[in-house]
């Protein structure tokens, strides 16, 4: 395998971590806010939704960068 393929694989693994962290942090922040304000489960669901939106937007940007890099000729 050449360096370009290793770079692409590493970036794809990083994208997976990014998505998981965004959704996990959104859920955690919503749960924390629910415990503080007593609005369970509304803020947890809102945190998950915000995490999903942020994860989707970031994932699209990162995937476009990977595809551009891989499609470039050597």
PDB file of N, CA, C, O and CB in Angstrom:
ATOM      1  N   UNK A   1       0.842  -1.189   0.000  1.00  0.00           N
ATOM      2  CA  UNK A   1       0.000   0.000   0.000  1.00  0.00           C
ATOM      3  C   UNK A   1       0.882   1.245   0.000  1.00  0.00           C
ATOM      4  O   UNK A   1       1.932   1.288   0.641  1.00  0.00           O
ATOM      5  CB  UNK A   1      -0.955   0.002   1.222  1.00  0.00           C
ATOM      6  N   UNK A   2       0.437   2.228  -0.716  1.00  0.00           N
ATOM      7  CA  UNK A   2       1.227   3.442  -0.740  1.00  0.00           C
ATOM      8  C   UNK A   2       0.756   4.414   0.351  1.00  0.00           C
ATOM      9  O   UNK A   2      -0.232   4.167   1.042  1.00  0.00           O
ATOM     10  CB  UNK A   2       1.144   4.103  -2.124  1.00  0.00           C
ATOM     11  N   UNK A   3       1.477   5.501   0.482  1.00  0.00           N
ATOM     12  CA  UNK A   3       1.212   6.481   1.530  1.00  0.00           C
ATOM     13  C   UNK A   3      -0.167   7.111   1.383  1.00  0.00           C
ATOM     14  O   UNK A   3      -0.822   7.402   2.384  1.00  0.00           O
ATOM     15  CB  UNK A   3       2.277   7.562   1.514  1.00  0.00           C
ATOM     16  N   UNK A   4      -0.608   7.322   0.170  1.00  0.00           N
ATOM     17  CA  UNK A   4      -1.919   7.941  -0.072  1.00  0.00           C
ATOM     18  C   UNK A   4      -3.038   7.067   0.495  1.00  0.00           C
ATOM     19  O   UNK A   4      -3.996   7.584   1.070  1.00  0.00           O
ATOM     20  CB  UNK A   4      -2.139   8.175  -1.587  1.00  0.00           C
ATOM     21  N   UNK A   5      -2.925   5.759   0.338  1.00  0.00           N
ATOM     22  CA  UNK A   5      -3.951   4.857   0.860  1.00  0.00           C
ATOM     23  C   UNK A   5      -3.940   4.841   2.379  1.00  0.00           C
ATOM     24  O   UNK A   5      -5.001   4.834   3.004  1.00  0.00           O
ATOM     25  CB  UNK A   5      -3.747   3.441   0.319  1.00  0.00           C
ATOM     26  N   UNK A   6      -2.752   4.836   2.987  1.00  0.00           N
ATOM     27  CA  UNK A   6      -2.665   4.878   4.449  1.00  0.00           C
ATOM     28  C   UNK A   6      -3.275   6.161   4.987  1.00  0.00           C
ATOM     29  O   UNK A   6      -3.976   6.146   5.999  1.00  0.00           O
ATOM     30  CB  UNK A   6      -1.207   4.755   4.908  1.00  0.00           C
ATOM     31  N   UNK A   7      -3.011   7.262   4.315  1.00  0.00           N
ATOM     32  CA  UNK A   7      -3.552   8.542   4.742  1.00  0.00           C
ATOM     33  C   UNK A   7      -5.079   8.514   4.675  1.00  0.00           C
ATOM     34  O   UNK A   7      -5.752   8.976   5.597  1.00  0.00           O
ATOM     35  CB  UNK A   7      -2.992   9.684   3.872  1.00  0.00           C
ATOM     36  N   UNK A   8      -5.619   7.977   3.593  1.00  0.00           N
ATOM     37  CA  UNK A   8      -7.076   7.912   3.429  1.00  0.00           C
ATOM     38  C   UNK A   8      -7.706   7.028   4.500  1.00  0.00           C
ATOM     39  O   UNK A   8      -8.747   7.379   5.055  1.00  0.00           O
ATOM     40  CB  UNK A   8      -7.438   7.384   2.031  1.00  0.00           C
ATOM     41  N   UNK A   9      -7.092   5.894   4.795  1.00  0.00           N
ATOM     42  CA  UNK A   9      -7.626   5.002   5.828  1.00  0.00           C
ATOM     43  C   UNK A   9      -7.601   5.682   7.185  1.00  0.00           C
ATOM     44  O   UNK A   9      -8.570   5.594   7.939  1.00  0.00           O
ATOM     45  CB  UNK A   9      -6.827   3.690   5.880  1.00  0.00           C
ATOM     46  N   UNK A  10      -6.516   6.354   7.504  1.00  0.00           N
ATOM     47  CA  UNK A  10      -6.418   7.055   8.785  1.00  0.00           C
ATOM     48  C   UNK A  10      -7.462   8.159   8.888  1.00  0.00           C
ATOM     49  O   UNK A  10      -8.062   8.346   9.947  1.00  0.00           O
ATOM     50  CB  UNK A  10      -5.016   7.642   8.968  1.00  0.00           C
ATOM     51  N   UNK A  11      -7.682   8.883   7.813  1.00  0.00           N
ATOM     52  CA  UNK A  11      -8.682   9.949   7.828  1.00  0.00           C
ATOM     53  C   UNK A  11     -10.088   9.372   8.003  1.00  0.00           C
ATOM     54  O   UNK A  11     -10.904   9.954   8.717  1.00  0.00           O
ATOM     55  CB  UNK A  11      -8.603  10.776   6.532  1.00  0.00           C
ATOM     56  N   UNK A  12     -10.380   8.251   7.370  1.00  0.00           N
ATOM     57  CA  UNK A  12     -11.702   7.641   7.510  1.00  0.00           C
ATOM     58  C   UNK A  12     -11.944   7.153   8.933  1.00  0.00           C
ATOM     59  O   UNK A  12     -13.051   7.287   9.455  1.00  0.00           O
ATOM     60  CB  UNK A  12     -11.857   6.481   6.530  1.00  0.00           C
ATOM     61  N   UNK A  13     -10.922   6.593   9.560  1.00  0.00           N
ATOM     62  CA  UNK A  13     -11.040   6.190  10.967  1.00  0.00           C
ATOM     63  C   UNK A  13     -11.278   7.424  11.832  1.00  0.00           C
ATOM     64  O   UNK A  13     -12.085   7.391  12.761  1.00  0.00           O
ATOM     65  CB  UNK A  13      -9.764   5.431  11.439  1.00  0.00           C
ATOM     66  N   UNK A  14     -10.577   8.506  11.526  1.00  0.00           N
ATOM     67  CA  UNK A  14     -10.762   9.749  12.261  1.00  0.00           C
ATOM     68  C   UNK A  14     -12.161  10.308  12.116  1.00  0.00           C
ATOM     69  O   UNK A  14     -12.703  10.875  13.065  1.00  0.00           O
ATOM     70  CB  UNK A  14      -9.766  10.767  11.804  1.00  0.00           C
ATOM     71  N   UNK A  15     -12.749  10.159  10.952  1.00  0.00           N
ATOM     72  CA  UNK A  15     -14.119  10.620  10.735  1.00  0.00           C
ATOM     73  C   UNK A  15     -15.081   9.833  11.624  1.00  0.00           C
ATOM     74  O   UNK A  15     -16.008  10.402  12.201  1.00  0.00           O
ATOM     75  CB  UNK A  15     -14.516  10.476   9.244  1.00  0.00           C
ATOM     76  N   UNK A  16     -14.861   8.546  11.728  1.00  0.00           N
ATOM     77  CA  UNK A  16     -15.705   7.724  12.600  1.00  0.00           C
ATOM     78  C   UNK A  16     -15.623   8.163  14.053  1.00  0.00           C
ATOM     79  O   UNK A  16     -16.640   8.247  14.741  1.00  0.00           O
ATOM     80  CB  UNK A  16     -15.309   6.263  12.488  1.00  0.00           C
ATOM     81  N   UNK A  17     -14.419   8.442  14.513  1.00  0.00           N
ATOM     82  CA  UNK A  17     -14.245   8.939  15.876  1.00  0.00           C
ATOM     83  C   UNK A  17     -14.925  10.281  16.051  1.00  0.00           C
ATOM     84  O   UNK A  17     -15.555  10.523  17.080  1.00  0.00           O
ATOM     85  CB  UNK A  17     -12.763   9.054  16.223  1.00  0.00           C
ATOM     86  N   UNK A  18     -14.812  11.150  15.076  1.00  0.00           N
ATOM     87  CA  UNK A  18     -15.423  12.475  15.137  1.00  0.00           C
ATOM     88  C   UNK A  18     -16.938  12.365  15.298  1.00  0.00           C
ATOM     89  O   UNK A  18     -17.530  13.047  16.134  1.00  0.00           O
ATOM     90  CB  UNK A  18     -15.080  13.284  13.876  1.00  0.00           C
ATOM     91  N   UNK A  19     -17.555  11.512  14.503  1.00  0.00           N
ATOM     92  CA  UNK A  19     -19.009  11.334  14.572  1.00  0.00           C
ATOM     93  C   UNK A  19     -19.406  10.808  15.945  1.00  0.00           C
ATOM     94  O   UNK A  19     -20.346  11.315  16.557  1.00  0.00           O
ATOM     95  CB  UNK A  19     -19.500  10.369  13.464  1.00  0.00           C
ATOM     96  N   UNK A  20     -18.703   9.809  16.427  1.00  0.00           N
ATOM     97  CA  UNK A  20     -19.023   9.240  17.732  1.00  0.00           C
ATOM     98  C   UNK A  20     -18.867  10.234  18.867  1.00  0.00           C
ATOM     99  O   UNK A  20     -19.690  10.277  19.781  1.00  0.00           O
ATOM    100  CB  UNK A  20     -18.156   8.050  17.994  1.00  0.00           C
ATOM    101  N   UNK A  21     -17.816  11.027  18.809  1.00  0.00           N
ATOM    102  CA  UNK A  21     -17.578  12.018  19.861  1.00  0.00           C
ATOM    103  C   UNK A  21     -18.629  13.116  19.822  1.00  0.00           C
ATOM    104  O   UNK A  21     -19.106  13.543  20.873  1.00  0.00           O
ATOM    105  CB  UNK A  21     -16.179  12.626  19.721  1.00  0.00           C
ATOM    106  N   UNK A  22     -18.996  13.577  18.647  1.00  0.00           N
ATOM    107  CA  UNK A  22     -20.025  14.625  18.535  1.00  0.00           C
ATOM    108  C   UNK A  22     -21.357  14.159  19.118  1.00  0.00           C
ATOM    109  O   UNK A  22     -21.982  14.879  19.897  1.00  0.00           O
ATOM    110  CB  UNK A  22     -20.214  15.037  17.063  1.00  0.00           C
ATOM    111  N   UNK A  23     -21.784  12.976  18.749  1.00  0.00           N
ATOM    112  CA  UNK A  23     -23.067  12.471  19.230  1.00  0.00           C
ATOM    113  C   UNK A  23     -22.986  12.172  20.730  1.00  0.00           C
ATOM    114  O   UNK A  23     -23.911  12.489  21.478  1.00  0.00           O
ATOM    115  CB  UNK A  23     -23.481  11.203  18.446  1.00  0.00           C
ATOM    116  N   UNK A  24     -21.889  11.569  21.164  1.00  0.00           N
ATOM    117  CA  UNK A  24     -21.718  11.270  22.583  1.00  0.00           C
ATOM    118  C   UNK A  24     -21.675  12.520  23.445  1.00  0.00           C
ATOM    119  O   UNK A  24     -22.286  12.561  24.513  1.00  0.00           O
ATOM    120  CB  UNK A  24     -20.460  10.474  22.791  1.00  0.00           C
ATOM    121  N   UNK A  25     -20.954  13.542  22.986  1.00  0.00           N
ATOM    122  CA  UNK A  25     -20.888  14.782  23.750  1.00  0.00           C
ATOM    123  C   UNK A  25     -22.250  15.476  23.796  1.00  0.00           C
ATOM    124  O   UNK A  25     -22.631  16.026  24.829  1.00  0.00           O
ATOM    125  CB  UNK A  25     -19.840  15.718  23.148  1.00  0.00           C
ATOM    126  N   UNK A  26     -22.981  15.451  22.683  1.00  0.00           N
ATOM    127  CA  UNK A  26     -24.319  16.036  22.676  1.00  0.00           C
ATOM    128  C   UNK A  26     -25.247  15.341  23.656  1.00  0.00           C
ATOM    129  O   UNK A  26     -26.009  15.995  24.368  1.00  0.00           O
ATOM    130  CB  UNK A  26     -24.909  15.975  21.283  1.00  0.00           C
ATOM    131  N   UNK A  27     -25.185  14.018  23.694  1.00  0.00           N
ATOM    132  CA  UNK A  27     -26.016  13.263  24.631  1.00  0.00           C
ATOM    133  C   UNK A  27     -25.609  13.551  26.067  1.00  0.00           C
ATOM    134  O   UNK A  27     -26.464  13.731  26.934  1.00  0.00           O
ATOM    135  CB  UNK A  27     -25.920  11.760  24.346  1.00  0.00           C
ATOM    136  N   UNK A  28     -24.313  13.593  26.319  1.00  0.00           N
ATOM    137  CA  UNK A  28     -23.830  13.874  27.670  1.00  0.00           C
ATOM    138  C   UNK A  28     -24.240  15.279  28.131  1.00  0.00           C
ATOM    139  O   UNK A  28     -24.710  15.458  29.254  1.00  0.00           O
ATOM    140  CB  UNK A  28     -22.302  13.726  27.727  1.00  0.00           C
ATOM    141  N   UNK A  29     -24.058  16.266  27.256  1.00  0.00           N
ATOM    142  CA  UNK A  29     -24.415  17.643  27.609  1.00  0.00           C
ATOM    143  C   UNK A  29     -25.917  17.767  27.851  1.00  0.00           C
ATOM    144  O   UNK A  29     -26.336  18.454  28.782  1.00  0.00           O
ATOM    145  CB  UNK A  29     -23.974  18.617  26.500  1.00  0.00           C
ATOM    146  N   UNK A  30     -26.725  17.115  27.029  1.00  0.00           N
ATOM    147  CA  UNK A  30     -28.171  17.145  27.235  1.00  0.00           C
ATOM    148  C   UNK A  30     -28.589  16.471  28.522  1.00  0.00           C
ATOM    149  O   UNK A  30     -29.477  16.959  29.221  1.00  0.00           O
ATOM    150  CB  UNK A  30     -28.869  16.492  26.081  1.00  0.00           C
ATOM    151  N   UNK A  31     -27.958  15.351  28.841  1.00  0.00           N
ATOM    152  CA  UNK A  31     -28.260  14.644  30.080  1.00  0.00           C
ATOM    153  C   UNK A  31     -27.855  15.488  31.287  1.00  0.00           C
ATOM    154  O   UNK A  31     -28.585  15.557  32.276  1.00  0.00           O
ATOM    155  CB  UNK A  31     -27.543  13.281  30.113  1.00  0.00           C
ATOM    156  N   UNK A  32     -26.702  16.121  31.202  1.00  0.00           N
ATOM    157  CA  UNK A  32     -26.238  16.995  32.284  1.00  0.00           C
ATOM    158  C   UNK A  32     -27.221  18.148  32.498  1.00  0.00           C
ATOM    159  O   UNK A  32     -27.573  18.465  33.634  1.00  0.00           O
ATOM    160  CB  UNK A  32     -24.825  17.546  31.969  1.00  0.00           C
ATOM    161  N   UNK A  33     -27.661  18.771  31.405  1.00  0.00           N
ATOM    162  CA  UNK A  33     -28.609  19.882  31.501  1.00  0.00           C
ATOM    163  C   UNK A  33     -29.961  19.400  32.036  1.00  0.00           C
ATOM    164  O   UNK A  33     -30.606  20.107  32.810  1.00  0.00           O
ATOM    165  CB  UNK A  33     -28.790  20.553  30.125  1.00  0.00           C
ATOM    166  N   UNK A  34     -30.388  18.215  31.634  1.00  0.00           N
ATOM    167  CA  UNK A  34     -31.639  17.655  32.151  1.00  0.00           C
ATOM    168  C   UNK A  34     -31.563  17.457  33.660  1.00  0.00           C
ATOM    169  O   UNK A  34     -32.515  17.768  34.375  1.00  0.00           O
ATOM    170  CB  UNK A  34     -31.959  16.321  31.460  1.00  0.00           C
ATOM    171  N   UNK A  35     -30.460  16.953  34.138  1.00  0.00           N
ATOM    172  CA  UNK A  35     -30.299  16.739  35.576  1.00  0.00           C
ATOM    173  C   UNK A  35     -30.289  18.064  36.333  1.00  0.00           C
ATOM    174  O   UNK A  35     -30.776  18.128  37.462  1.00  0.00           O
ATOM    175  CB  UNK A  35     -29.008  15.964  35.859  1.00  0.00           C
ATOM    176  N   UNK A  36     -29.751  19.107  35.742  1.00  0.00           N
ATOM    177  CA  UNK A  36     -29.710  20.424  36.388  1.00  0.00           C
ATOM    178  C   UNK A  36     -31.076  21.105  36.384  1.00  0.00           C
ATOM    179  O   UNK A  36     -31.468  21.723  37.374  1.00  0.00           O
ATOM    180  CB  UNK A  36     -28.689  21.319  35.693  1.00  0.00           C
ATOM    181  N   UNK A  37     -31.794  20.994  35.283  1.00  0.00           N
ATOM    182  CA  UNK A  37     -33.034  21.745  35.113  1.00  0.00           C
ATOM    183  C   UNK A  37     -34.306  20.915  35.287  1.00  0.00           C
ATOM    184  O   UNK A  37     -35.400  21.471  35.373  1.00  0.00           O
ATOM    185  CB  UNK A  37     -33.046  22.369  33.766  1.00  0.00           C
ATOM    186  N   UNK A  38     -34.167  19.593  35.338  1.00  0.00           N
ATOM    187  CA  UNK A  38     -35.317  18.728  35.535  1.00  0.00           C
ATOM    188  C   UNK A  38     -36.271  18.666  34.347  1.00  0.00           C
ATOM    189  O   UNK A  38     -37.478  18.519  34.537  1.00  0.00           O
ATOM    190  CB  UNK A  38     -36.061  19.176  36.728  1.00  0.00           C
ATOM    191  N   UNK A  39     -35.763  18.771  33.154  1.00  0.00           N
ATOM    192  CA  UNK A  39     -36.601  18.735  31.961  1.00  0.00           C
ATOM    193  C   UNK A  39     -36.479  17.417  31.195  1.00  0.00           C
ATOM    194  O   UNK A  39     -36.703  17.373  29.986  1.00  0.00           O
ATOM    195  CB  UNK A  39     -36.243  19.886  31.051  1.00  0.00           C
ATOM    196  N   UNK A  40     -36.132  16.373  31.887  1.00  0.00           N
ATOM    197  CA  UNK A  40     -35.861  15.085  31.262  1.00  0.00           C
ATOM    198  C   UNK A  40     -37.039  14.621  30.422  1.00  0.00           C
ATOM    199  O   UNK A  40     -38.172  14.781  30.877  1.00  0.00           O
ATOM    200  CB  UNK A  40     -35.531  14.041  32.318  1.00  0.00           C
ATOM    201  N   UNK A  41     -36.871  14.087  29.288  1.00  0.00           N
ATOM    202  CA  UNK A  41     -35.705  13.836  28.445  1.00  0.00           C
ATOM    203  C   UNK A  41     -35.520  14.866  27.338  1.00  0.00           C
ATOM    204  O   UNK A  41     -34.790  14.612  26.380  1.00  0.00           O
ATOM    205  CB  UNK A  41     -35.812  12.476  27.837  1.00  0.00           C
ATOM    206  N   UNK A  42     -36.158  16.010  27.450  1.00  0.00           N
ATOM    207  CA  UNK A  42     -36.163  16.985  26.352  1.00  0.00           C
ATOM    208  C   UNK A  42     -34.765  17.468  25.969  1.00  0.00           C
ATOM    209  O   UNK A  42     -34.425  17.502  24.786  1.00  0.00           O
ATOM    210  CB  UNK A  42     -37.014  18.174  26.731  1.00  0.00           C
ATOM    211  N   UNK A  43     -33.962  17.837  26.946  1.00  0.00           N
ATOM    212  CA  UNK A  43     -32.644  18.368  26.617  1.00  0.00           C
ATOM    213  C   UNK A  43     -31.682  17.273  26.160  1.00  0.00           C
ATOM    214  O   UNK A  43     -30.772  17.533  25.373  1.00  0.00           O
ATOM    215  CB  UNK A  43     -32.065  19.096  27.817  1.00  0.00           C
ATOM    216  N   UNK A  44     -31.877  16.064  26.648  1.00  0.00           N
ATOM    217  CA  UNK A  44     -31.048  14.954  26.161  1.00  0.00           C
ATOM    218  C   UNK A  44     -31.320  14.717  24.678  1.00  0.00           C
ATOM    219  O   UNK A  44     -30.392  14.534  23.890  1.00  0.00           O
ATOM    220  CB  UNK A  44     -31.322  13.657  26.978  1.00  0.00           C
ATOM    221  N   UNK A  45     -32.580  14.721  24.311  1.00  0.00           N
ATOM    222  CA  UNK A  45     -32.935  14.539  22.896  1.00  0.00           C
ATOM    223  C   UNK A  45     -32.429  15.707  22.049  1.00  0.00           C
ATOM    224  O   UNK A  45     -31.960  15.512  20.927  1.00  0.00           O
ATOM    225  CB  UNK A  45     -34.464  14.398  22.738  1.00  0.00           C
ATOM    226  N   UNK A  46     -32.526  16.910  22.591  1.00  0.00           N
ATOM    227  CA  UNK A  46     -32.012  18.075  21.862  1.00  0.00           C
ATOM    228  C   UNK A  46     -30.500  17.983  21.703  1.00  0.00           C
ATOM    229  O   UNK A  46     -29.971  18.316  20.643  1.00  0.00           O
ATOM    230  CB  UNK A  46     -32.390  19.381  22.588  1.00  0.00           C
ATOM    231  N   UNK A  47     -29.801  17.538  22.739  1.00  0.00           N
ATOM    232  CA  UNK A  47     -28.353  17.380  22.654  1.00  0.00           C
ATOM    233  C   UNK A  47     -27.951  16.338  21.612  1.00  0.00           C
ATOM    234  O   UNK A  47     -26.992  16.532  20.865  1.00  0.00           O
ATOM    235  CB  UNK A  47     -27.792  16.994  24.010  1.00  0.00           C
ATOM    236  N   UNK A  48     -28.685  15.245  21.571  1.00  0.00           N
ATOM    237  CA  UNK A  48     -28.408  14.220  20.564  1.00  0.00           C
ATOM    238  C   UNK A  48     -28.658  14.771  19.165  1.00  0.00           C
ATOM    239  O   UNK A  48     -27.872  14.526  18.250  1.00  0.00           O
ATOM    240  CB  UNK A  48     -29.274  12.967  20.809  1.00  0.00           C
ATOM    241  N   UNK A  49     -29.753  15.517  18.995  1.00  0.00           N
ATOM    242  CA  UNK A  49     -30.064  16.090  17.685  1.00  0.00           C
ATOM    243  C   UNK A  49     -28.985  17.080  17.250  1.00  0.00           C
ATOM    244  O   UNK A  49     -28.558  17.066  16.095  1.00  0.00           O
ATOM    245  CB  UNK A  49     -31.434  16.782  17.715  1.00  0.00           C
ATOM    246  N   UNK A  50     -28.548  17.931  18.161  1.00  0.00           N
ATOM    247  CA  UNK A  50     -27.485  18.890  17.835  1.00  0.00           C
ATOM    248  C   UNK A  50     -26.198  18.146  17.498  1.00  0.00           C
ATOM    249  O   UNK A  50     -25.498  18.507  16.552  1.00  0.00           O
ATOM    250  CB  UNK A  50     -27.247  19.874  19.013  1.00  0.00           C
ATOM    251  N   UNK A  51     -25.884  17.101  18.275  1.00  0.00           N
ATOM    252  CA  UNK A  51     -24.699  16.295  17.993  1.00  0.00           C
ATOM    253  C   UNK A  51     -24.764  15.648  16.618  1.00  0.00           C
ATOM    254  O   UNK A  51     -23.758  15.587  15.910  1.00  0.00           O
ATOM    255  CB  UNK A  51     -24.531  15.229  19.053  1.00  0.00           C
ATOM    256  N   UNK A  52     -25.934  15.167  16.240  1.00  0.00           N
ATOM    257  CA  UNK A  52     -26.107  14.565  14.918  1.00  0.00           C
ATOM    258  C   UNK A  52     -25.892  15.579  13.803  1.00  0.00           C
ATOM    259  O   UNK A  52     -25.243  15.279  12.801  1.00  0.00           O
ATOM    260  CB  UNK A  52     -27.494  13.952  14.796  1.00  0.00           C
ATOM    261  N   UNK A  53     -26.438  16.780  13.978  1.00  0.00           N
ATOM    262  CA  UNK A  53     -26.294  17.812  12.950  1.00  0.00           C
ATOM    263  C   UNK A  53     -24.828  18.214  12.804  1.00  0.00           C
ATOM    264  O   UNK A  53     -24.319  18.321  11.688  1.00  0.00           O
ATOM    265  CB  UNK A  53     -27.156  19.048  13.293  1.00  0.00           C
ATOM    266  N   UNK A  54     -24.153  18.434  13.927  1.00  0.00           N
ATOM    267  CA  UNK A  54     -22.736  18.809  13.885  1.00  0.00           C
ATOM    268  C   UNK A  54     -21.911  17.683  13.271  1.00  0.00           C
ATOM    269  O   UNK A  54     -21.022  17.933  12.457  1.00  0.00           O
ATOM    270  CB  UNK A  54     -22.215  19.145  15.303  1.00  0.00           C
ATOM    271  N   UNK A  55     -22.206  16.439  13.664  1.00  0.00           N
ATOM    272  CA  UNK A  55     -21.476  15.293  13.133  1.00  0.00           C
ATOM    273  C   UNK A  55     -21.681  15.144  11.630  1.00  0.00           C
ATOM    274  O   UNK A  55     -20.731  14.874  10.895  1.00  0.00           O
ATOM    275  CB  UNK A  55     -21.908  14.020  13.845  1.00  0.00           C
ATOM    276  N   UNK A  56     -22.905  15.318  11.179  1.00  0.00           N
ATOM    277  CA  UNK A  56     -23.197  15.185   9.749  1.00  0.00           C
ATOM    278  C   UNK A  56     -22.479  16.257   8.939  1.00  0.00           C
ATOM    279  O   UNK A  56     -21.876  15.963   7.907  1.00  0.00           O
ATOM    280  CB  UNK A  56     -24.706  15.268   9.502  1.00  0.00           C
ATOM    281  N   UNK A  57     -22.544  17.499   9.411  1.00  0.00           N
ATOM    282  CA  UNK A  57     -21.882  18.595   8.691  1.00  0.00           C
ATOM    283  C   UNK A  57     -20.374  18.375   8.633  1.00  0.00           C
ATOM    284  O   UNK A  57     -19.762  18.536   7.577  1.00  0.00           O
ATOM    285  CB  UNK A  57     -22.193  19.946   9.362  1.00  0.00           C
ATOM    286  N   UNK A  58     -19.781  18.011   9.751  1.00  0.00           N
ATOM    287  CA  UNK A  58     -18.344  17.774   9.779  1.00  0.00           C
ATOM    288  C   UNK A  58     -17.934  16.566   8.955  1.00  0.00           C
ATOM    289  O   UNK A  58     -16.902  16.578   8.284  1.00  0.00           O
ATOM    290  CB  UNK A  58     -17.882  17.596  11.196  1.00  0.00           C
ATOM    291  N   UNK A  59     -18.757  15.518   9.012  1.00  0.00           N
ATOM    292  CA  UNK A  59     -18.452  14.309   8.257  1.00  0.00           C
ATOM    293  C   UNK A  59     -18.463  14.587   6.756  1.00  0.00           C
ATOM    294  O   UNK A  59     -17.598  14.099   6.029  1.00  0.00           O
ATOM    295  CB  UNK A  59     -19.452  13.199   8.597  1.00  0.00           C
ATOM    296  N   UNK A  60     -19.426  15.360   6.293  1.00  0.00           N
ATOM    297  CA  UNK A  60     -19.487  15.682   4.871  1.00  0.00           C
ATOM    298  C   UNK A  60     -18.250  16.463   4.445  1.00  0.00           C
ATOM    299  O   UNK A  60     -17.651  16.168   3.411  1.00  0.00           O
ATOM    300  CB  UNK A  60     -20.758  16.481   4.554  1.00  0.00           C
ATOM    301  N   UNK A  61     -17.868  17.462   5.243  1.00  0.00           N
ATOM    302  CA  UNK A  61     -16.679  18.255   4.906  1.00  0.00           C
ATOM    303  C   UNK A  61     -15.419  17.383   4.869  1.00  0.00           C
ATOM    304  O   UNK A  61     -14.595  17.510   3.964  1.00  0.00           O
ATOM    305  CB  UNK A  61     -16.497  19.399   5.921  1.00  0.00           C
ATOM    306  N   UNK A  62     -15.281  16.497   5.865  1.00  0.00           N
ATOM    307  CA  UNK A  62     -14.089  15.652   5.908  1.00  0.00           C
ATOM    308  C   UNK A  62     -14.078  14.629   4.782  1.00  0.00           C
ATOM    309  O   UNK A  62     -13.025  14.363   4.202  1.00  0.00           O
ATOM    310  CB  UNK A  62     -13.998  14.944   7.246  1.00  0.00           C
ATOM    311  N   UNK A  63     -15.229  14.053   4.466  1.00  0.00           N
ATOM    312  CA  UNK A  63     -15.283  13.090   3.364  1.00  0.00           C
ATOM    313  C   UNK A  63     -14.973  13.754   2.029  1.00  0.00           C
ATOM    314  O   UNK A  63     -14.302  13.162   1.184  1.00  0.00           O
ATOM    315  CB  UNK A  63     -16.657  12.424   3.306  1.00  0.00           C
ATOM    316  N   UNK A  64     -15.449  14.962   1.835  1.00  0.00           N
ATOM    317  CA  UNK A  64     -15.141  15.679   0.595  1.00  0.00           C
ATOM    318  C   UNK A  64     -13.637  15.928   0.484  1.00  0.00           C
ATOM    319  O   UNK A  64     -13.077  15.813  -0.606  1.00  0.00           O
ATOM    320  CB  UNK A  64     -15.912  17.017   0.534  1.00  0.00           C
ATOM    321  N   UNK A  65     -12.980  16.264   1.585  1.00  0.00           N
ATOM    322  CA  UNK A  65     -11.540  16.473   1.567  1.00  0.00           C
ATOM    323  C   UNK A  65     -10.794  15.181   1.239  1.00  0.00           C
ATOM    324  O   UNK A  65      -9.825  15.203   0.480  1.00  0.00           O
ATOM    325  CB  UNK A  65     -11.073  17.023   2.910  1.00  0.00           C
ATOM    326  N   UNK A  66     -11.236  14.061   1.804  1.00  0.00           N
ATOM    327  CA  UNK A  66     -10.602  12.771   1.531  1.00  0.00           C
ATOM    328  C   UNK A  66     -10.798  12.405   0.062  1.00  0.00           C
ATOM    329  O   UNK A  66      -9.854  11.976  -0.602  1.00  0.00           O
ATOM    330  CB  UNK A  66     -11.182  11.662   2.453  1.00  0.00           C
ATOM    331  N   UNK A  67     -12.005  12.569  -0.442  1.00  0.00           N
ATOM    332  CA  UNK A  67     -12.265  12.224  -1.846  1.00  0.00           C
ATOM    333  C   UNK A  67     -11.455  13.098  -2.801  1.00  0.00           C
ATOM    334  O   UNK A  67     -10.950  12.613  -3.813  1.00  0.00           O
ATOM    335  CB  UNK A  67     -13.758  12.362  -2.158  1.00  0.00           C
ATOM    336  N   UNK A  68     -11.332  14.385  -2.480  1.00  0.00           N
ATOM    337  CA  UNK A  68     -10.510  15.265  -3.313  1.00  0.00           C
ATOM    338  C   UNK A  68      -9.053  14.817  -3.309  1.00  0.00           C
ATOM    339  O   UNK A  68      -8.404  14.792  -4.355  1.00  0.00           O
ATOM    340  CB  UNK A  68     -10.616  16.718  -2.826  1.00  0.00           C
ATOM    341  N   UNK A  69      -8.537  14.462  -2.131  1.00  0.00           N
ATOM    342  CA  UNK A  69      -7.139  14.046  -2.021  1.00  0.00           C
ATOM    343  C   UNK A  69      -6.889  12.744  -2.776  1.00  0.00           C
ATOM    344  O   UNK A  69      -5.884  12.612  -3.475  1.00  0.00           O
ATOM    345  CB  UNK A  69      -6.747  13.882  -0.550  1.00  0.00           C
ATOM    346  N   UNK A  70      -7.800  11.785  -2.638  1.00  0.00           N
ATOM    347  CA  UNK A  70      -7.621  10.472  -3.276  1.00  0.00           C
ATOM    348  C   UNK A  70      -7.754  10.595  -4.791  1.00  0.00           C
ATOM    349  O   UNK A  70      -7.067   9.891  -5.531  1.00  0.00           O
ATOM    350  CB  UNK A  70      -8.651   9.453  -2.731  1.00  0.00           C
ATOM    351  N   UNK A  71      -8.627  11.481  -5.255  1.00  0.00           N
ATOM    352  CA  UNK A  71      -8.855  11.577  -6.702  1.00  0.00           C
ATOM    353  C   UNK A  71      -7.738  12.352  -7.422  1.00  0.00           C
ATOM    354  O   UNK A  71      -7.639  12.285  -8.647  1.00  0.00           O
ATOM    355  CB  UNK A  71     -10.202  12.251  -6.968  1.00  0.00           C
ATOM    356  N   UNK A  72      -6.911  13.071  -6.689  1.00  0.00           N
ATOM    357  CA  UNK A  72      -5.806  13.792  -7.317  1.00  0.00           C
ATOM    358  C   UNK A  72      -4.820  12.789  -7.910  1.00  0.00           C
ATOM    359  O   UNK A  72      -4.543  11.747  -7.318  1.00  0.00           O
ATOM    360  CB  UNK A  72      -5.095  14.723  -6.292  1.00  0.00           C
ATOM    361  N   UNK A  73      -4.306  13.116  -9.066  1.00  0.00           N
ATOM    362  CA  UNK A  73      -3.318  12.230  -9.679  1.00  0.00           C
ATOM    363  C   UNK A  73      -1.960  12.474  -9.036  1.00  0.00           C
ATOM    364  O   UNK A  73      -1.665  13.578  -8.578  1.00  0.00           O
ATOM    365  CB  UNK A  73      -3.246  12.450 -11.217  1.00  0.00           C
ATOM    366  N   UNK A  74      -1.149  11.444  -9.010  1.00  0.00           N
ATOM    367  CA  UNK A  74       0.185  11.539  -8.391  1.00  0.00           C
ATOM    368  C   UNK A  74       1.110  12.388  -9.196  1.00  0.00           C
ATOM    369  O   UNK A  74       2.267  12.571  -8.817  1.00  0.00           O
ATOM    370  CB  UNK A  74       0.793  10.175  -8.212  1.00  0.00           C
TER     371      UNK A  74
END
